[in-house]
Amino acid sequence: DSTRLKVAEWVLAIGNPFQLNQTVTLGIVSAIGRTNVGVAAYEDFIQTDAAINPGNSGGALINGRGELVGINTAIYSQSGGYQGVGFAVPSNLARKVMNDLIKYGQVRRGTLGYLQVRELNDLLAQRLEVPVTKGVLVERMTRDSSAYDAGIRPGDVIVSLNQKPVEDIGQLLRLVADAPIGGTVTVGA
């Protein structure tokens, strides 16, 4: 259960970097729920300083009890090699993807339809004369989207989804994607 993982918890990254079989490195969890990495549209990574090098992708990230908590996925690097910042997909997300593939033959995720959005900041909030400084501004959308049908319009600021605060675009995308297919969500604007 990757939701039980805590920052500063010890983890082991297992893989085959540089074709060196059965390599294990040790580190700590630096962050959980990391978004805005730029690797994928849906981001919810475990960040670790355990050495993850090319070839570790797909390997296990395990906690001190030997439980799988993540799948090694990517690194932040300016040199192409390890620089102390690695990312793993949480085991709960990997399990959901696996179950969707087995049951439906594809990964199923919620959607609001096409929305062009922008993160709200202090300056933008002041310019738009809105009382909040955190959230996501809807700039454009298509009329055939479920968001449009629900009454969302350009100029609206989304501040929560199902009572969970929305502070950035990655968070909004994750919350929408995790919503049940065909279900209803409550949008705070």
C-alpha angles and dihedrals in degrees: 000000000000091000088074091060115114133202110261092027114137117250138178122220113209124193150104107275116184088359091295101141125226099009120171126193129183130221145127135266105262097184142348128214091027113179136171092052092131096232100109142355090250109053128173104142136173107228117212140171091215105120110266111178133173105297096035092090110116092023124122127270106202133183128229091275091058093252121143107246101162150359115243107242119157147354136218107233140155091189101041092250137083116306101166099272118098133159133214132187108242114252092237091058091046089051092051091050091048092049092048091050092050095044102035106015089239141053111267120209135169121251139189092202125249113342126163105210139178131199114253118234135175095270095046092046090052092048092049091043093231121151096228129071099191124067142063123289117218105224102169139359142167121256091229093063124109088233090060091047088053092054103261112144138182108280094038117125115217109212101165143013118203089348092304114122118248113210102156142019095256091055092049091050092050094048092048093046091051093051114107116265110258091009131123125249130197112232119200112209 
